[in-house]
Amino acid sequence: MTTTPRMSQPVESRLPPPLCEEFVYGDWTLKIVKSHIMGSQCEALLGHCTGDMEVEKLCNRCRYERLLTLPSLPDMVFADNLLQIKHKSGGSITFNALEALQCVNDKEDTLQVAHADVWKEARADCEFAQKVVKPYDWTYTTNYRGTLSGGIVAESTDERIDLNKLREREEIKFYEEIFLYEDELDDNGSTRCVVKVRVMPSGLFVVFRHYLRVDRVIVRVNDTRLYSPASVSFILRETSTREAAVSNLQVDSLVYNNPDLVWQHLPLVKEQCDKLVIEKS
C-alpha cells in the first residue's frame, strides 16, 4: 500500500489581514498593501510553523527568518506592505521589505570600517555596539532599487527626471506612504525604509528611500526615484547615495533628523540612472 505524502497547509495568522488598494493611471495599475508590524515570534494562530513547511506557507516571521541571513531584524518590519506598479502588458516593479532586507550586507559592518575613529569614541559605552557579535550591517542600509518582473527591463538612458517640474503646484489624484521597516538602533539613531507614491495629471512619481542617522557619526540617504509621464509606457529610474559625517553637517539637528529635508544638504556620493521599458515580445 502506498501512502500519499501529507501536504502542509498555510498557517492561519492570529493577526488581522492586510488592507489592499488599487489605483489605475493610464496603462499602469498601482497596488498598495498596508498592514501591521510583523510579530517578534511565530504568528501562527494554532501551533507553530515547522521546518518542513514550504516557504510560502510559513507565517511572516518564520518566512523572514528562513530567507534572510541577517543575525537580527529591525524592530519594526511591515512584512506585508508593498507598492507595485504594473503595466497592462504584465510588466511590473515592486517594493517590499523582504527584498529590501535581502540587499543588506550580512557579512561586514561597513559603517564601522568607514568611520572607525569616531565610531569607537561615540560607542565606547554603548551596550548596543557590544551586542553586535557577528559582523553585519546593523544599520540595515539597503541598495535595493525595486524588483522587476513580467517583461519590464532596464535600459541605459541619458534622460533625467525633472525635479523642478515636480515642484510645480498640481492636483494630487492619488498619494500613499508605505513603511517597510524601521529601527531606532537602541536609541543611537534611526534607520528607516519608506516608499511614497503620488499621481498627478502630468505623471506618477515614486520615492523609495532608506534614511540612516547614527548619532555623532553619519547621516545617509539612499533614494530611488521613479517617474512616468502621462500617456507613456516607460519609467525613468534614478538612484542616488548622499551622505556626510555629522561633524561636517552645517545644519540644525532638526534638519538632519528629517529625511525629507536633510537629503538636500548631503553631498552626492554616487548615482545610477536607467529607463524601465516594456520588453518587446
Backbone as CSV, one residue per row, in Angstrom:
resi,resn,N_x,N_y,N_z,CA_x,CA_y,CA_z,C_x,C_y,C_z
1,MET,0.843,-1.178,0.000,0.000,0.000,0.000,0.888,1.240,0.000
2,THR,0.583,2.171,-0.866,1.355,3.404,-0.927,0.650,4.486,-0.123
3,THR,1.440,5.327,0.469,0.904,6.430,1.269,1.187,7.750,0.585
4,THR,0.165,8.534,0.385,0.348,9.849,-0.225,0.878,10.813,0.821
5,PRO,2.004,11.513,0.508,2.557,12.453,1.485,1.519,13.521,1.855
6,ARG,1.485,13.837,3.107,0.549,14.861,3.589,1.126,16.247,3.307
7,MET,0.428,17.041,2.517,0.886,18.374,2.170,0.593,19.328,3.322
8,SER,1.575,20.123,3.666,1.361,21.103,4.726,0.450,22.210,4.226
9,GLN,-0.374,22.721,5.116,-1.289,23.795,4.786,-0.711,25.124,5.270
10,PRO,-1.025,26.218,4.585,-0.554,27.522,5.061,-1.073,27.782,6.468
11,VAL,-0.216,28.334,7.321,-0.654,28.615,8.681,-1.647,29.773,8.668
12,GLU,-2.577,29.743,9.606,-3.533,30.827,9.758,-2.980,31.791,10.793
13,SER,-2.842,33.060,10.406,-2.248,34.045,11.302,-3.247,34.497,12.353
14,ARG,-2.723,34.795,13.550,-3.565,35.338,14.614,-3.798,36.834,14.432
15,LEU,-3.098,37.440,13.466,-3.181,38.876,13.254,-4.142,39.204,12.115
16,PRO,-4.703,40.416,12.079,-5.678,40.765,11.046,-5.042,40.812,9.662
17,PRO,-5.824,40.577,8.604,-5.291,40.571,7.243,-4.924,41.976,6.789
18,PRO,-4.010,42.089,5.808,-3.616,43.404,5.305,-4.737,44.064,4.503
19,LEU,-4.622,45.383,4.339,-5.558,46.152,3.541,-4.935,46.427,2.171
20,CYS,-5.703,46.198,1.116,-5.212,46.366,-0.248,-5.984,47.486,-0.949
21,GLU,-5.279,48.228,-1.782,-5.889,49.328,-2.531,-5.257,49.376,-3.911
22,GLU,-6.050,49.710,-4.925,-5.538,49.838,-6.287,-5.976,51.167,-6.876
23,PHE,-5.107,51.708,-7.738,-5.421,52.949,-8.438,-4.918,52.808,-9.877
24,VAL,-5.794,53.067,-10.828,-5.440,52.926,-12.248,-5.081,54.300,-12.801
25,TYR,-3.934,54.350,-13.468,-3.465,55.585,-14.089,-2.981,55.259,-15.502
26,GLY,-3.799,55.534,-16.480,-3.445,55.199,-17.853,-3.248,53.704,-18.010
27,ASP,-2.086,53.316,-18.507,-1.776,51.897,-18.706,-1.184,51.243,-17.461
28,TRP,-1.075,51.996,-16.376,-0.461,51.487,-15.152,-1.505,51.291,-14.057
29,THR,-1.317,50.232,-13.276,-2.141,50.000,-12.089,-1.235,49.984,-10.866
30,LEU,-1.535,50.849,-9.903,-0.784,50.894,-8.657,-1.502,50.039,-7.618
31,LYS,-0.755,49.134,-7.004,-1.295,48.304,-5.934,-0.555,48.622,-4.651
32,ILE,-1.309,48.945,-3.613,-0.730,49.262,-2.309,-1.275,48.271,-1.287
33,VAL,-0.378,47.670,-0.529,-0.768,46.784,0.572,-0.168,47.358,1.848
34,LYS,-1.006,47.548,2.880,-0.553,48.084,4.157,-1.092,47.207,5.281
35,SER,-0.226,46.938,6.259,-0.630,46.048,7.343,0.124,46.405,8.616
36,HIS,0.014,45.545,9.603,0.588,45.734,10.922,2.084,45.411,10.926
37,ILE,2.741,45.760,12.024,4.137,45.391,12.220,4.230,43.876,12.431
38,MET,5.245,43.271,11.821,5.440,41.832,11.988,5.743,41.497,13.450
39,GLY,5.201,40.380,13.913,5.425,39.959,15.288,6.863,39.535,15.541
40,SER,7.238,39.467,16.809,8.604,39.090,17.181,8.779,37.583,17.321
41,GLN,7.680,36.836,17.161,7.749,35.378,17.206,6.734,34.814,16.222
42,CYS,6.688,33.516,16.109,5.794,32.854,15.148,4.368,33.385,15.286
43,GLU,3.755,33.733,14.145,2.433,34.350,14.137,1.303,33.355,13.891
44,ALA,1.625,32.055,13.858,0.602,31.064,13.567,-0.488,31.077,14.638
45,LEU,-1.748,30.991,14.205,-2.879,31.026,15.128,-2.926,29.771,15.982
46,LEU,-2.716,28.625,15.351,-2.721,27.344,16.051,-1.360,26.681,15.889
47,GLY,-0.761,26.270,16.984,0.528,25.606,16.913,1.607,26.574,16.473
48,HIS,2.460,26.102,15.570,3.544,26.948,15.077,4.034,26.406,13.748
49,CYS,4.794,27.222,13.036,5.364,26.780,11.765,6.418,25.702,12.025
50,THR,6.591,24.820,11.057,7.554,23.727,11.208,8.615,23.816,10.114
51,GLY,9.749,23.201,10.377,10.882,23.270,9.463,10.649,22.636,8.117
52,ASP,9.682,21.712,8.021,9.453,21.030,6.749,8.387,21.722,5.891
53,MET,7.875,22.853,6.343,6.854,23.569,5.582,7.490,24.343,4.426
54,GLU,6.739,24.445,3.299,7.207,25.250,2.191,7.248,26.710,2.628
55,VAL,8.193,27.462,2.055,8.408,28.848,2.463,7.134,29.673,2.359
56,GLU,6.397,29.507,1.243,5.213,30.330,1.016,4.081,30.038,1.999
57,LYS,4.172,28.932,2.759,3.129,28.581,3.716,3.474,28.974,5.146
58,LEU,4.676,29.511,5.346,5.095,29.947,6.666,4.440,31.268,7.029
59,CYS,4.354,31.559,8.315,3.935,32.887,8.736,5.041,33.876,8.368
60,ASN,4.741,35.152,8.450,5.725,36.157,8.047,7.035,36.036,8.816
61,ARG,6.956,35.912,10.130,8.169,35.875,10.950,9.058,34.703,10.566
62,CYS,8.466,33.540,10.444,9.248,32.349,10.125,9.774,32.391,8.695
63,ARG,8.989,32.991,7.798,9.441,33.127,6.405,10.656,34.054,6.326
64,TYR,10.615,35.154,7.030,11.747,36.077,7.028,12.994,35.416,7.613
65,GLU,12.812,34.698,8.711,13.960,34.038,9.332,14.527,32.942,8.442
66,ARG,13.675,32.298,7.650,14.126,31.253,6.727,14.918,31.856,5.558
67,LEU,14.447,32.977,5.031,15.002,33.517,3.791,16.137,34.522,3.989
68,LEU,16.207,35.133,5.167,17.246,36.133,5.403,18.401,35.536,6.202
69,THR,19.606,36.036,5.931,20.803,35.547,6.627,21.333,36.558,7.640
70,LEU,20.536,37.580,7.949,20.937,38.573,8.931,20.807,38.003,10.347
71,PRO,21.745,38.335,11.241,21.653,37.835,12.623,20.427,38.358,13.370
72,SER,19.932,39.522,12.972,18.744,40.070,13.609,17.987,40.906,12.594
73,LEU,16.761,41.273,12.951,15.909,42.065,12.065,15.610,43.413,12.717
74,PRO,15.239,44.416,11.930,14.821,45.692,12.514,13.660,45.490,13.480
75,ASP,13.556,46.387,14.444,12.496,46.273,15.449,11.107,46.302,14.823
76,MET,10.942,47.106,13.796,9.639,47.235,13.146,9.767,46.868,11.664
77,VAL,9.199,45.726,11.311,9.170,45.278,9.919,7.708,45.130,9.500
78,PHE,7.355,45.771,8.404,5.999,45.673,7.878,6.031,44.656,6.730
79,ALA,5.930,43.388,7.115,6.218,42.294,6.196,5.268,42.223,5.008
80,ASP,4.019,42.628,5.182,3.043,42.534,4.096,2.990,43.787,3.224
81,ASN,3.574,44.880,3.706,3.452,46.140,2.989,4.190,46.103,1.657
82,LEU,3.597,46.702,0.653,4.277,46.791,-0.640,3.637,47.851,-1.515
83,LEU,4.422,48.266,-2.496,3.929,49.077,-3.602,4.303,48.354,-4.888
84,GLN,3.320,48.133,-5.739,3.572,47.535,-7.045,3.007,48.460,-8.128
85,ILE,3.804,48.705,-9.151,3.368,49.471,-10.313,3.408,48.521,-11.503
86,LYS,2.228,48.212,-12.041,2.117,47.175,-13.061,1.539,47.735,-14.351
87,HIS,2.203,47.438,-15.463,1.717,47.857,-16.779,0.663,46.873,-17.274
88,LYS,-0.208,47.340,-18.137,-1.281,46.472,-18.631,-0.751,45.255,-19.379
89,SER,0.502,45.313,-19.854,1.121,44.170,-20.541,1.588,43.094,-19.567
90,GLY,1.674,43.446,-18.262,2.086,42.472,-17.244,3.388,42.808,-16.551
91,GLY,4.218,43.653,-17.154,5.482,44.029,-16.531,5.259,44.903,-15.310
92,SER,6.106,44.735,-14.282,5.903,45.486,-13.046,7.205,45.750,-12.316
93,ILE,7.167,46.733,-11.434,8.221,46.968,-10.451,7.551,47.021,-9.087
94,THR,8.148,46.322,-8.122,7.564,46.182,-6.786,8.590,46.546,-5.732
95,PHE,8.122,47.170,-4.651,8.958,47.479,-3.489,8.352,46.793,-2.269
96,ASN,9.153,45.982,-1.567,8.688,45.305,-0.361,9.837,45.136,0.621
97,ALA,9.515,44.867,1.865,10.514,44.829,2.929,11.474,43.655,2.797
98,LEU,10.966,42.480,2.446,11.820,41.294,2.388,12.971,41.490,1.413
99,GLU,12.647,41.926,0.204,13.699,42.051,-0.802,14.595,43.256,-0.519
100,ALA,14.071,44.273,0.167,14.932,45.372,0.613,15.953,44.865,1.628
101,LEU,15.525,44.028,2.571,16.437,43.488,3.582,17.404,42.459,2.999
102,GLN,17.023,41.801,1.913,17.938,40.866,1.266,19.134,41.581,0.630
103,CYS,19.031,42.901,0.455,20.126,43.687,-0.101,21.024,44.291,0.975
104,VAL,20.741,43.996,2.246,21.580,44.475,3.341,22.813,43.592,3.453
105,ASN,23.971,44.193,3.679,25.228,43.456,3.808,25.192,42.585,5.066
106,ASP,25.258,41.280,4.884,25.162,40.353,6.018,26.520,39.830,6.470
107,LYS,27.615,40.421,5.963,28.943,39.902,6.285,29.903,40.955,6.811
108,GLU,29.560,42.225,6.675,30.523,43.266,7.027,29.820,44.473,7.628
109,ASP,30.417,45.000,8.690,29.941,46.232,9.308,30.644,47.386,8.601
110,THR,30.114,47.795,7.444,30.773,48.794,6.603,30.858,50.157,7.287
111,LEU,29.921,50.482,8.139,29.928,51.779,8.807,31.113,51.902,9.754
112,GLN,31.378,50.854,10.522,32.486,50.897,11.479,33.816,50.986,10.746
113,VAL,33.924,50.335,9.583,35.155,50.382,8.806,35.405,51.795,8.296
114,ALA,34.346,52.454,7.781,34.496,53.761,7.153,34.688,54.889,8.176
115,HIS,34.165,54.715,9.389,34.219,55.775,10.401,34.752,55.213,11.715
116,ALA,35.870,54.495,11.632,36.347,53.725,12.768,36.645,54.587,13.989
117,ASP,37.372,55.704,13.815,37.789,56.503,14.965,36.607,57.127,15.686
118,VAL,35.749,57.814,14.922,34.603,58.458,15.550,33.638,57.424,16.092
119,TRP,33.561,56.265,15.412,32.694,55.190,15.901,33.146,54.722,17.284
120,LYS,34.442,54.461,17.440,34.946,53.961,18.722,34.716,54.977,19.844
121,GLU,34.900,56.240,19.528,34.709,57.278,20.543,33.241,57.401,20.936
122,ALA,32.371,57.380,19.933,30.950,57.572,20.205,30.317,56.356,20.867
123,ARG,30.846,55.164,20.617,30.212,53.936,21.092,30.951,53.281,22.257
124,ALA,31.887,53.977,22.883,32.699,53.356,23.931,31.858,52.722,25.030
125,ASP,30.756,53.376,25.394,29.917,52.871,26.487,28.560,52.381,25.997
126,CYS,28.472,52.050,24.734,27.184,51.678,24.144,26.953,50.177,24.233
127,GLU,25.929,49.776,24.983,25.618,48.356,25.106,25.232,47.757,23.770
128,PHE,24.547,48.544,22.924,24.104,48.042,21.624,25.291,47.601,20.778
129,ALA,26.354,48.423,20.777,27.533,48.069,19.988,28.158,46.770,20.490
130,GLN,28.098,46.547,21.793,28.685,45.324,22.333,27.882,44.083,21.956
131,LYS,26.593,44.262,21.623,25.751,43.115,21.270,26.032,42.601,19.861
132,VAL,26.697,43.410,19.039,26.942,43.017,17.653,28.113,42.047,17.631
133,VAL,27.819,40.760,17.735,28.864,39.752,17.846,29.275,39.199,16.487
134,LYS,28.398,39.275,15.487,28.723,38.828,14.140,28.739,40.039,13.226
135,PRO,29.834,40.240,12.466,29.878,41.408,11.580,28.745,41.387,10.554
136,TYR,27.976,42.440,10.517,26.943,42.648,9.500,26.527,44.108,9.580
137,ASP,25.826,44.582,8.588,25.413,45.976,8.594,24.196,46.131,9.490
138,TRP,24.439,46.400,10.759,23.375,46.518,11.751,22.543,47.782,11.559
139,THR,22.952,48.661,10.624,22.128,49.836,10.299,21.065,49.489,9.258
140,TYR,21.114,48.296,8.702,20.142,47.810,7.709,20.066,48.728,6.481
141,THR,21.208,49.294,6.109,21.265,50.108,4.895,21.093,49.203,3.684
142,THR,20.199,49.593,2.776,19.919,48.766,1.604,20.158,49.551,0.324
143,ASN,20.667,48.852,-0.692,20.822,49.452,-2.019,19.744,48.927,-2.980
144,TYR,18.657,48.481,-2.415,17.510,47.948,-3.175,16.960,49.020,-4.107
145,ARG,16.640,48.612,-5.354,16.107,49.544,-6.359,14.738,49.105,-6.874
146,GLY,14.134,48.117,-6.210,12.857,47.592,-6.671,13.051,46.277,-7.397
147,THR,11.984,45.491,-7.454,12.012,44.172,-8.085,11.270,44.231,-9.412
148,LEU,11.974,43.919,-10.494,11.374,43.920,-11.825,10.886,42.525,-12.176
149,SER,9.714,42.448,-12.827,9.201,41.141,-13.244,8.234,41.306,-14.408
150,GLY,7.953,40.184,-15.078,6.911,40.134,-16.093,7.185,40.887,-17.374
151,GLY,8.447,41.017,-17.760,8.731,41.624,-19.054,9.031,43.106,-19.021
152,ILE,9.349,43.657,-17.860,9.834,45.032,-17.791,11.332,44.979,-17.536
153,VAL,12.112,45.707,-18.336,13.571,45.615,-18.270,14.176,47.014,-18.171
154,ALA,15.423,47.060,-17.691,16.136,48.326,-17.536,17.084,48.549,-18.703
155,GLU,17.046,49.769,-19.234,17.939,50.166,-20.313,18.677,51.432,-19.901
156,SER,19.895,51.597,-20.424,20.635,52.824,-20.153,19.955,54.000,-20.848
157,THR,20.096,55.189,-20.275,19.443,56.367,-20.841,20.171,57.630,-20.404
158,ASP,20.041,58.675,-21.205,20.552,59.993,-20.847,19.438,60.883,-20.300
159,GLU,18.206,60.400,-20.321,17.083,61.184,-19.820,17.142,61.269,-18.289
160,ARG,16.665,62.372,-17.770,16.667,62.588,-16.325,15.281,63.057,-15.866
161,ILE,14.973,62.785,-14.610,13.727,63.266,-14.017,13.873,64.759,-13.736
162,ASP,12.903,65.540,-14.169,12.908,66.982,-13.959,12.291,67.283,-12.595
163,LEU,13.134,67.395,-11.557,12.635,67.621,-10.204,12.013,69.011,-10.057
164,ASN,12.499,69.970,-10.834,11.899,71.306,-10.764,10.453,71.279,-11.243
165,LYS,10.183,70.510,-12.282,8.806,70.382,-12.771,7.923,69.723,-11.714
166,LEU,8.488,68.764,-10.983,7.704,68.078,-9.963,7.395,68.977,-8.764
167,ARG,8.125,70.068,-8.633,7.854,71.007,-7.544,6.717,71.964,-7.882
168,GLU,6.277,71.991,-9.124,5.185,72.871,-9.520,3.874,72.407,-8.884
169,ARG,3.031,73.366,-8.540,1.735,73.032,-7.942,0.869,72.294,-8.955
170,GLU,0.274,71.204,-8.510,-0.538,70.389,-9.400,-1.516,69.565,-8.563
171,GLU,-2.641,69.247,-9.130,-3.617,68.413,-8.431,-3.013,67.040,-8.109
172,ILE,-3.209,66.595,-6.884,-2.771,65.261,-6.483,-3.964,64.318,-6.598
173,LYS,-3.902,63.428,-7.558,-5.007,62.490,-7.774,-4.933,61.296,-6.822
174,PHE,-3.707,60.959,-6.403,-3.546,59.801,-5.516,-2.226,59.956,-4.775
175,TYR,-2.218,59.576,-3.488,-0.992,59.652,-2.685,-1.013,58.560,-1.619
176,GLU,0.127,57.924,-1.415,0.267,56.958,-0.322,1.714,56.945,0.166
177,GLU,1.868,56.645,1.450,3.175,56.445,2.067,3.172,55.060,2.702
178,ILE,4.134,54.223,2.319,4.161,52.829,2.764,5.462,52.570,3.520
179,PHE,5.369,52.283,4.799,6.548,51.961,5.595,6.926,50.490,5.383
180,LEU,8.225,50.234,5.214,8.697,48.863,5.040,9.425,48.361,6.300
181,TYR,10.342,49.159,6.841,10.942,48.782,8.124,11.558,50.009,8.791
182,GLU,11.770,49.874,10.099,12.316,50.988,10.882,12.945,50.442,12.150
183,ASP,14.000,51.125,12.622,14.662,50.723,13.859,15.339,51.961,14.448
184,GLU,15.284,52.090,15.772,15.897,53.245,16.433,17.314,52.940,16.905
185,LEU,17.860,51.792,16.514,19.250,51.434,16.826,19.544,51.580,18.314
186,ASP,18.622,51.074,19.112,18.744,51.164,20.580,19.015,52.594,21.028
187,ASP,18.238,53.528,20.474,18.337,54.961,20.811,19.677,55.575,20.426
188,ASN,20.345,54.980,19.441,21.595,55.538,18.937,21.430,56.171,17.556
189,GLY,20.180,56.355,17.115,19.951,56.949,15.809,18.649,56.452,15.224
190,SER,18.629,56.339,13.916,17.418,55.889,13.236,17.776,55.304,11.884
191,THR,17.113,54.213,11.545,17.195,53.658,10.196,15.771,53.396,9.753
192,ARG,15.442,53.842,8.532,14.040,53.831,8.109,13.953,53.605,6.607
193,CYS,13.051,52.722,6.210,12.861,52.403,4.801,11.390,52.636,4.447
194,VAL,11.156,53.595,3.554,9.805,54.043,3.233,9.691,54.252,1.727
195,VAL,8.513,53.986,1.181,8.249,54.308,-0.222,6.996,55.170,-0.294
196,LYS,7.089,56.250,-1.070,5.970,57.175,-1.258,5.624,57.234,-2.740
197,VAL,4.341,57.352,-3.020,3.886,57.474,-4.406,2.851,58.573,-4.495
198,ARG,2.951,59.358,-5.556,1.909,60.338,-5.815,1.640,60.382,-7.317
199,VAL,0.364,60.607,-7.646,-0.066,60.647,-9.045,-0.664,62.020,-9.317
200,MET,-0.174,62.653,-10.379,-0.666,63.948,-10.817,-1.173,63.805,-12.252
201,PRO,-1.863,64.810,-12.783,-2.268,64.745,-14.193,-1.075,64.577,-15.136
202,SER,0.092,65.109,-14.746,1.268,65.061,-15.627,2.067,63.770,-15.534
203,GLY,1.830,62.956,-14.497,2.605,61.724,-14.379,2.538,61.133,-12.986
204,LEU,3.179,59.970,-12.821,3.266,59.338,-11.499,4.705,59.396,-11.022
205,PHE,4.871,59.618,-9.724,6.187,59.834,-9.128,6.310,58.993,-7.866
206,VAL,7.442,58.303,-7.728,7.697,57.426,-6.582,9.056,57.769,-5.992
207,VAL,9.141,57.810,-4.667,10.430,57.903,-3.981,10.527,56.736,-3.004
208,PHE,11.498,55.863,-3.260,11.832,54.795,-2.315,13.087,55.254,-1.590
209,ARG,12.996,55.363,-0.260,14.105,55.979,0.494,14.526,55.148,1.684
210,HIS,15.849,54.947,1.787,16.415,54.456,3.046,17.169,55.608,3.692
211,TYR,16.751,55.957,4.907,17.364,57.048,5.668,18.094,56.457,6.866
212,LEU,19.335,56.903,7.075,20.129,56.439,8.213,20.729,57.632,8.949
213,ARG,20.556,57.627,10.245,21.241,58.583,11.109,21.830,57.823,12.273
214,VAL,23.155,57.839,12.393,23.815,57.289,13.569,24.361,58.481,14.345
215,ASP,23.849,58.687,15.539,24.170,59.879,16.312,25.675,60.066,16.449
216,ARG,26.111,61.311,16.166,27.515,61.737,16.261,28.408,61.090,15.208
217,VAL,27.839,60.320,14.289,28.673,59.624,13.304,28.331,60.029,11.875
218,ILE,27.111,59.724,11.401,26.829,59.868,9.971,25.338,60.053,9.724
219,VAL,25.028,60.738,8.619,23.686,60.770,8.057,23.802,60.337,6.599
220,ARG,22.956,59.404,6.193,22.999,58.876,4.817,21.581,58.722,4.291
221,VAL,21.392,59.051,3.012,20.106,58.859,2.357,20.336,58.146,1.032
222,ASN,19.745,56.977,0.896,19.715,56.251,-0.379,18.323,56.424,-0.976
223,ASP,18.254,57.060,-2.136,16.975,57.305,-2.791,16.904,56.595,-4.135
224,THR,15.747,56.019,-4.432,15.416,55.596,-5.792,14.133,56.314,-6.179
225,ARG,14.229,57.127,-7.233,13.071,57.870,-7.728,12.604,57.282,-9.046
226,LEU,11.291,57.183,-9.180,10.676,56.731,-10.429,9.758,57.833,-10.934
227,TYR,9.770,58.032,-12.243,8.826,58.980,-12.832,8.372,58.464,-14.187
228,SER,7.056,58.425,-14.363,6.464,58.045,-15.646,5.532,59.158,-16.090
229,PRO,5.888,59.895,-17.163,4.996,60.951,-17.648,3.672,60.358,-18.128
230,ALA,2.650,61.196,-18.145,1.330,60.743,-18.591,1.392,60.197,-20.014
231,SER,0.637,59.116,-20.241,0.427,58.534,-21.579,1.678,57.917,-22.184
232,VAL,2.620,57.449,-21.360,3.778,56.730,-21.886,3.864,55.361,-21.219
233,SER,4.680,54.484,-21.805,4.820,53.129,-21.271,6.247,52.868,-20.806
234,PHE,6.880,53.869,-20.223,8.212,53.691,-19.643,8.288,54.444,-18.322
235,ILE,9.300,54.095,-17.526,9.540,54.738,-16.232,11.007,55.125,-16.163
236,LEU,11.298,56.373,-15.859,12.665,56.788,-15.580,12.990,56.429,-14.133
237,ARG,14.172,55.848,-13.915,14.586,55.452,-12.560,15.949,56.050,-12.244
238,GLU,16.032,56.766,-11.153,17.285,57.373,-10.716,17.567,56.961,-9.268
239,THR,18.768,56.456,-9.018,19.166,56.035,-7.678,20.384,56.841,-7.245
240,SER,20.361,57.338,-6.027,21.481,58.142,-5.530,21.801,57.779,-4.091
241,THR,23.064,57.953,-3.732,23.516,57.854,-2.350,24.115,59.194,-1.964
242,ARG,23.611,59.757,-0.871,24.135,61.008,-0.333,24.457,60.775,1.138
243,GLU,25.605,61.265,1.580,25.965,61.069,2.986,26.987,62.100,3.439
244,ALA,27.051,62.275,4.757,28.040,63.165,5.357,28.233,62.783,6.807
245,ALA,29.447,62.984,7.296,29.693,62.842,8.727,28.929,63.941,9.463
246,VAL,28.376,63.616,10.617,27.612,64.597,11.377,28.467,65.832,11.669
247,SER,29.750,65.637,11.927,30.635,66.757,12.241,30.792,67.721,11.073
248,ASN,30.489,67.267,9.852,30.630,68.120,8.673,29.328,68.780,8.246
249,LEU,28.229,68.449,8.921,26.935,68.996,8.547,26.726,70.375,9.175
250,GLN,26.510,71.357,8.336,26.303,72.720,8.818,24.816,73.044,8.884
251,VAL,24.063,72.168,9.518,22.623,72.368,9.647,22.198,72.027,11.068
252,ASP,21.032,72.536,11.439,20.460,72.258,12.753,20.059,70.790,12.847
253,SER,20.046,70.244,14.062,19.667,68.844,14.252,18.242,68.570,13.792
254,LEU,17.375,69.596,13.831,16.008,69.415,13.341,15.999,69.085,11.849
255,VAL,17.026,69.540,11.139,17.129,69.263,9.704,17.656,67.859,9.470
256,TYR,18.778,67.498,10.103,19.334,66.174,9.801,18.550,65.041,10.466
257,ASN,17.608,65.377,11.343,16.696,64.353,11.860,15.483,64.143,10.962
258,ASN,15.364,64.968,9.911,14.227,64.885,8.991,14.715,64.481,7.606
259,PRO,14.457,63.242,7.177,14.962,62.791,5.875,14.440,63.590,4.696
260,ASP,13.241,64.189,4.832,12.686,64.973,3.731,13.397,66.312,3.553
261,LEU,14.167,66.727,4.568,14.915,67.979,4.484,16.414,67.750,4.285
262,VAL,16.968,66.796,5.004,18.426,66.692,5.069,19.058,66.230,3.759
263,TRP,18.347,65.473,2.925,18.970,64.950,1.710,19.501,66.070,0.822
264,GLN,18.863,67.237,0.879,19.298,68.366,0.053,20.606,68.977,0.535
265,HIS,21.027,68.634,1.760,22.255,69.175,2.334,23.396,68.158,2.312
266,LEU,23.162,66.983,1.776,24.173,65.932,1.783,24.882,65.848,0.431
267,PRO,26.203,65.696,0.439,26.943,65.556,-0.822,26.567,64.267,-1.545
268,LEU,26.501,64.346,-2.869,26.210,63.177,-3.691,27.447,62.285,-3.750
269,VAL,27.286,61.008,-3.394,28.383,60.043,-3.400,28.375,59.221,-4.680
270,LYS,27.201,58.753,-5.077,27.096,58.000,-6.329,25.677,58.084,-6.853
271,GLU,25.567,57.811,-8.164,24.271,57.926,-8.820,24.197,56.906,-9.947
272,GLN,23.006,56.379,-10.169,22.760,55.419,-11.245,21.403,55.726,-11.871
273,CYS,21.369,55.821,-13.196,20.134,56.174,-13.888,19.842,55.165,-14.990
274,ASP,18.577,54.807,-15.133,18.177,53.941,-16.231,16.714,54.178,-16.578
275,LYS,16.256,53.454,-17.565,14.889,53.610,-18.065,14.248,52.241,-18.081
276,LEU,13.098,52.114,-17.433,12.373,50.845,-17.385,11.367,50.823,-18.535
277,VAL,11.510,49.830,-19.404,10.675,49.746,-20.589,10.033,48.362,-20.668
278,ILE,8.949,48.282,-21.411,8.278,47.003,-21.611,9.019,46.246,-22.694
279,GLU,9.456,45.034,-22.359,10.219,44.208,-23.295,9.345,43.829,-24.484
280,LYS,9.897,43.997,-25.676,9.140,43.657,-26.886,9.048,42.153,-27.049
281,SER,7.848,41.683,-27.346,7.642,40.220,-27.480,8.026,39.757,-28.869
